[in-house]
Amino acid sequence: MRRTLICPKCEGDHILHLARIDQQVDPYGKIEAWRIARVPKPIQGFPLPGGEPVVAGVVQAYICRACGFTEFYTRDPEAIPVDGTLVRELVGGSDKSGPYR
């Protein structure tokens, strides 16, 4: 839908684009954008919980005006830190070591 501007469900061609989706308002009145990743900030190179968490990946949406079908996309996915625990990178099609060949 992001590229074609055509809904894959109903073929509608009126698409809304939300550049960011607001998640919540913090106690100080600041609106935070919905982010897809939140991992503990490393302390001296170790992935232990630190102060403020590292957040990345502002989420945006494309919505069909006719049927309401919604697609979510993450801006700058390459900026999401991979910590191996909360965020793991999986690569499909390259692992032939499993029991099914």
C-alpha positions in Angstrom: 0.0 0.0 0.0 2.9 2.3 0.8 4.3 2.1 -2.8 1.1 1.5 -4.9 -1.4 3.6 -2.9 -3.9 0.8 -3.6 -5.4 -1.2 -0.8 -4.6 -4.9 -1.2 -7.9 -5.9 0.5 -10.5 -3.8 -1.3 -8.5 -2.0 -4.0 -9.5 1.4 -2.6 -7.2 4.2 -3.8 -7.8 6.8 -1.0 -5.0 6.1 1.5 -4.2 8.0 4.7 -0.5 8.3 5.7 0.3 8.8 9.4 3.9 9.9 9.6 4.1 8.8 13.2 1.7 7.2 15.7 1.6 8.8 19.1 1.9 6.3 21.9 1.4 8.2 25.1 1.9 11.5 26.9 4.6 11.3 29.6 4.1 13.0 33.0 5.7 16.2 31.7 3.2 16.5 28.8 5.6 15.4 26.1 4.0 13.2 23.4 6.1 10.2 22.6 6.0 8.5 19.2 5.3 4.8 19.1 8.7 3.1 18.7 9.1 -0.5 17.7 12.3 -1.2 19.8 13.3 -0.4 23.4 16.4 -2.2 24.7 18.4 -1.6 27.9 21.2 0.9 27.5 24.5 -0.8 27.9 26.7 0.0 30.8 30.5 0.0 30.0 29.9 -2.2 26.9 27.8 -4.8 28.8 24.1 -5.3 27.9 22.9 -4.7 31.4 19.9 -2.4 32.3 21.2 1.2 32.6 19.6 4.5 32.8 17.2 5.5 30.0 16.5 2.7 27.5 17.7 3.0 23.9 14.6 3.4 21.7 14.5 3.3 17.9 12.2 2.8 15.0 9.4 5.3 14.8 6.2 3.5 13.5 4.1 5.0 10.7 0.9 3.8 9.2 -1.0 3.7 5.9 -4.7 3.3 6.2 -7.3 2.6 3.5 -10.2 5.2 3.8 -12.7 2.7 2.3 -12.2 -0.4 4.5 -9.8 0.6 7.2 -7.1 -1.9 6.4 -3.9 -0.7 8.0 -0.2 -1.4 7.3 2.5 -0.4 9.7 6.0 0.4 8.7 9.1 1.3 10.7 11.2 4.3 9.7 15.0 3.7 9.8 14.9 -0.1 10.7 18.7 -0.2 10.4 19.0 2.1 13.4 17.4 -0.5 15.7 20.1 -1.9 18.0 20.3 -5.7 18.0 21.1 -6.9 21.5 20.6 -10.6 21.0 17.9 -10.8 23.8 15.1 -8.4 23.3 16.0 -7.7 19.6 17.3 -10.6 17.5 18.0 -10.5 13.8 16.8 -13.6 12.0 17.9 -14.4 8.5 15.6 -16.6 6.4 16.7 -19.0 3.7 20.4 -19.2 4.6 20.4 -21.8 7.4 20.5 -25.3 6.0 21.7 -26.9 9.3 18.2 -27.7 10.6 16.6 -31.2 10.5 14.5 -30.3 7.4 16.6 -30.0 4.3 
